[in-house]
Amino acid sequence: MPAIIRKLLIAAALVSAASPAFANVITDWDERAVAIANAMPPYPAQRVLGMVHAAMFDAVNSIEQRYRPYLVQLPVPPSTSKEAAAAAAAAVVLASIDEKTASAVRDALAAELAAIPDGLAKSDGIKLGETVAAKVLEARANDGHDAPDAYRPRTSPGVYVPTPITAASMWPNVKPFAINSGSQFRPQPPVSLTSKEWATDYNEIKDYGSRTSTKRTPQQTETARFWLMVGPQAYHPFARQIAKAKQMNVSDSARFMTLVALGLNDALIAVFDAKYHYNFWRPITSIRNGDIDDNPATEREATWQPIDNTPMHPEYPCAHCILSGTVASVIKTALASADIPEVALTSPTARGVTHRFTNLTAFAEEVANARIWAGFHYRFSTRVGTNMGERIGEHVATNVLQPATVASGR
């Protein structure tokens, strides 16, 4: 997308995150943050959303003090404006990311603050939000997200390997937001190449994940293309719609959306830890080399291709699956139910299509199937990824931002 068009679209989104029914300052700024993040690579984009929500939560929570803080809890009068504090916190984080969009962020903040009556409540809120955001930015300044790519392709002297730079090879070492370490939820190794399970899953994706598959249905193809979308745009609207449907107030929205944002960040760190630890081959590699895996039930297909370009990082486990599993688990834990108000999602990779969900398990299952039908992940990898996400989501939802009277498990 040309830079000028992207800038205009971001500016429009910043202005148009205008308060539909049951929206509030938290959901509005989540929408604005996602609009900005769409112009970034997906993993740094999710990091930005994590900082935005952590800052908004700590700002709002400093006023009400209902929960243990994520990072800081500052003394302020209880009359301080939560709306001014959250908006200022989000804007400071977003304005610090990219100078090209900073002026649009500041304009959106000014427009929002103009609707809040002048006075100490407003000025105290702005000061609080700015202070908290600065502390969050400082805490994440050296978290490892900008480390150089040092991935070493496996080869032997003189033998050519494909040369594109891998994605997020430094992410296993990024400082987690809530879990203890990137390896805390590392799964067991992938299945043995000589096993029956490997052959079954190999042949499934060979048949259903091929670009020219005759077994995949039109609905399955649509779903595969729908979930080619990546980054915060894939999962934040899901949580945001639930916050609105549940008519959560500012404090509840802040906590709910922050748990989701923290979980998504840690899911990415955990999944890249596992991916680069095991360095397992993608279907496009394994199927074109099906004659060297020592399994007689896997046949080589020399020209096999998936439905779209394979993501540039190792296969195991499925990243989309861990992300959807994390979101589902955070929400299920927070709401104490797998059933949710209807969520309607659209995707930039499947224009004109809307997918609707009323159950968190069905949501995670659709994402997992989509990655098989797209030709990117084996079924065993989707199961492992979803399970990792469920565990991470539950850990985050039960160990951070807990009620002030409950001892923290961090």
N, C-alpha and C positions, 0 to 999 in steps of 0.2 A: 504494500500500500504506500503511495507517495506520502512523503512526510507532511506536506501541507494539508492533505486530505485527512490524514490521521490526526493532526493537530486540531482541525476543525471539528472532527467527530468527537474528540475528547472534550473540547470546550463545550459542545452541545450537550454531551452527557453530563458534564459538571453542572450545567444550568438546569437540565431537565430532570434531575433526580428529585423532582418536586413532589412531594408528600401526597401520594395516593392514600386511599383509606387504610388506616392503621399503621402507616409508616411513621417513623420517628427519626431523630437525628442519627441514630446508629445505623438504621437500614439505609437512610439516604446517603450517608458517607461511605457505607459499604458499596453501594451502587457506583458512586463516583470513583472510589478506589479501584474497583474492577475495570471501569472504563479506561483509567490510566494504565493499569496493569496489562491490559490487552495489547499494548504496544511494546511490551517487554517479553523476553524469553520466559517460559512458564515457571521455572523454578525460582529465579529472582523475584518474579511477580508475586508468587505466594509468600515469599519472605516479607515483601512490602505489606501485604494484607495482614500478616501476623503482627507486624509492628503497629500498623494503624489501629487494629482492634485492641492490642495490649494497651496502647496509649489511651484510647477512648475508655476502656474499662477502668484502668487505674484512676483516670480523671474523675469519672462518675462515682466510682467506689470511694474515692477520698471524701466525697460529700456525704454519701449515705453510710459508708462503712459497714455494709451488710456482709461483705466477704473478705477473706484474706486477699491482700493485693497480689497482683502478678509480680510487680517489681517494687513499686513505691506506694505509700499512702501518706499524703501530705495533710497537715492541719489547715482546715479552711472552715469558714462559717457555714452552718447548715443551710443558710439561705442562698448559697452560691448556685448560680444557674448551671444545671447539668447540661442543658442544651449548648450553652456557650462553651463550657469546658470540653465537651466531646467534640464539637465542631472545630475548636481551635487545636485540639490534640491531633485530630485526623489531618487537618490542613498543614500543620507543621511537618508531620512525617511525609506527606505527599509532596509538599513543596521542596523538600530536601532531596528528592530522588532525581528529578530531572528539571533543570532550569528552563527548558523549553515549555514545560507545562505549569511552572510555578506561578506565573502571572494569572493563568486561568483558575488555578486552585485558590489563589488569594481573592480573586473576584467572586468566586462561589462562596467563600467564607464571608466576605463583606456583605453579600446579598443575604445570607442566612442570619448574620448577626444584626442586620438592620431591622429584622422582624422581632428582635428581642428588646424590650424596653431598656433604655439606658439607666445606669445606676450601679451601685456596688455589686449587686448580684451578678450582673453581666460582666463588669470589669474583673471581678474576682474569678469568675469562670474562665475568662480568656487567659488570665495570668496562670491559673491552675493548669489548663490544657497545654499551654505553651511549655510550662516547666516540666510536666510529666512527659510530654513528647520528646523533649530534649534529653531526658534521662533514659528513655527507651532507645533513642537513636544512639546514645553514648554506649549503652549496654550491648548493642548489636554491632558496633562499629568494627570490631575485629573478630567477628564470629566465623571467619573462614570462607564466606561466600564468594569472595573475590580472589581466592588462591589460584595460581596458574594451573592450567591443564597439564598434568604430568602423566597422563595415561600412557602406558607402554604396550603397544600392540604386540601380540604374541606371533612370532615368526621365527624363521631360521635364516642364517646369513645368506643374503642374495635373493631371497624369495619375496616376491611382491605380495603386499596385502593392501586392501582398499584404504585410502588415505584420508577421508573426511574426519574432522575433529569430533571426538565423542562428546556426548552431552553430559554435563553435571558430574564429571569424574571427580571433582573436588567435594561434592555434596556429602559423601560419607563422613567427612571430617568437619562439616559445619556444626557449630554449637547448637544442640537441640533447644527447643523452646520449653519443653515440659518433661520429656523422658530423660533418663539418666545418661544414655549414650546412644549413638547410632546403631550399635550392635546389640542393644538390650533385647530386641525382639527378632534377632537374626534367626531364620528358620534352618531346618536341617537341609542337607544338600539336595539337589534335584534328583529325580529318580534315575536309576541305573539304565544306561543305554541298552543293556541286554535284557531288560525286564519286559514283561507283557504289558505293563502300564505304559511304558515308553512307546511301544509299538502301537498301542490303541490310540494314544493321544497324538502321536505323529501322524497316523493315517487319518484321524479326524480332521486335523487342521490342514492336512494336504488336500483333503476332499472339499472341506467347507470354507477354508480360508484363501483359496486360490482366486486370483483376479478373474479367472475365466470359469469359476466353479459352476457346474450344472446341477449341483445338489443343494446349494444355498438358495433359499427362497427369496423373493423380492423383499419381503418384510425383514428378513435377516440381513440382507444387503443394506437396506435403509438403516437398520440399527447399527450395523458396523460403521457406516459412514457418519451417523449421528455422533458416535462416540470417538470420532477422530479429533474432536475438539479437546483442547488442553488448557491448563492454567486455571486461575480463579473463576473464569467465566463458566467453567464446567460445574462447579460445586457451590460457590457462594450464593448464586441465585436460588439454589435449592433450599439452603438454610434460611435465606432471607425471606422467602415466601412463607416458610413455616412460622418464623417470628411474627410476621404480619398477620397470618391467619389465626395465630394464638393470641393476637392483640397484646403482645408483650409490651410492658412499659419500657422506659429508657434503661433502667438498671437491669432488668431481666434480659432485654435485647442485648445489652452490652456483654453480659456474662455469656449468654448463649452463643452469640456470634464469635466471641473470643475463644471459647472452647473449640468451636469448629475450626477457626483459623490456626490455632496452636496445634490441633490434631493434624491438620493437613500438612503443616510444615514438618512436623516430626515424622509423619508417614513418608514424606519424600526423603528425609534424611535416612530413615530406616531402610527404605526400599533400595536406595542407591548403595547403602552399605552392603546389602545382600547381593545386589547385582554385580558390583565390582569385586566382591569377595569370591563369588562363584564363577563369574565370567562365562556364563552358559550361552551356547549358540542359539541364534534366532532361527525360526523355521526356514527362512530363505536360504540360510547356510546349511542347516541339517538336511533339508529335503533335496538340495542339490548335491549332497554328499551322503545320501542314504545308503550307499554301498560300502561305507567305511565304519559304520557304527557297531559292527559285529552282531547285528540283529537280523536274522533272516526274514522277519516279517515287515521290514521297512525297505521299500524299493525307491531307488533314486529317480527323481524327475529333473532332468537337466535344465529345463527352462521355467521352472515354477517361480511364480511371483505372487506376493500378497496383494490385497485390494488397493493398497497405497504404499508410499515409501515407508520402510521400516524405521522406527525411531533409532537414533544413533546412540544406543547404550545396550549393555547385555540384557538377555531375556528374562532371567529368573531372579525374583518373581515378578508378577504383573503389577506395574505401577498404578494403572487406572483402577485395578482391583483393590489395592491397598488404600487408595484415596477414597473410593466409594465406600469401602468397608469401614474406614475411619469415620466418615461423615455419618453413615448409618448408625454406627455404634455410639458416637457422641450424642446424636439426637435421641436414639432409643433410651440411653441412660438418663438423659436430661428430662425426657417426657414420660419415662417408664412405660413405653409402649412402642411396638413396631409399626402400629397403624398411625397414619398422619393425615392432616388435611390435604386435599388434593394439591399437588405441585405440578405445574405445567412448565416444561423446559423446551427451549428452542436451541438450535445449534448452528453456528456459522458454517459447519461442514455438511449440513443437510438442510438447505434453505427451504422454507415453506413447510417444514415438518415440526409438529409438536408432539412430545411424549409426555404422558401424564402418569403420576404415581400416587398411590394412596397407602403404600406399604414399603417399609425400608428394606426388607428382605428382597422383595421384587426389584427394587431399584438396584441393589448391589448385584443381583443375579443378571439383570439386563446388561450392566456394564461388563461383567465377566464374560458373558456370551459374546458380546460385541467384539471383544479383543480376540476371541477365537475366530469368529466369522471374518474379521479383518485380516487374519493371517499373521498376527503378531505374537500370540501367546498360546502355549499348550494348556490343556485343561488342568493338569496338575499344578501348573504355575498360577492359574487364576484362583484355584482353591486355596493355595498357600497365601497368595496376596490378600485375598478377602479375609482370611483368618487373621493374618498379621494386622490388617486394618481394624478388625473388630477388637483385638486385644489392645492396640494402641489407643483407639477411641475410648474404650472403657477406662484405661489407665489415666488418660488426660481428664476425662469427665469426673473421675473420683479422687483425683490427687491435687488438682490446682483449682484456684478460685473457689475454695470451699467456704461454707458459711463461717463467719467469724468465730463462732463458738466451737467449731470442730477443729481438732488438731490437724495441721497440714501433714500430708504424706510425702511431700517432695523431699 
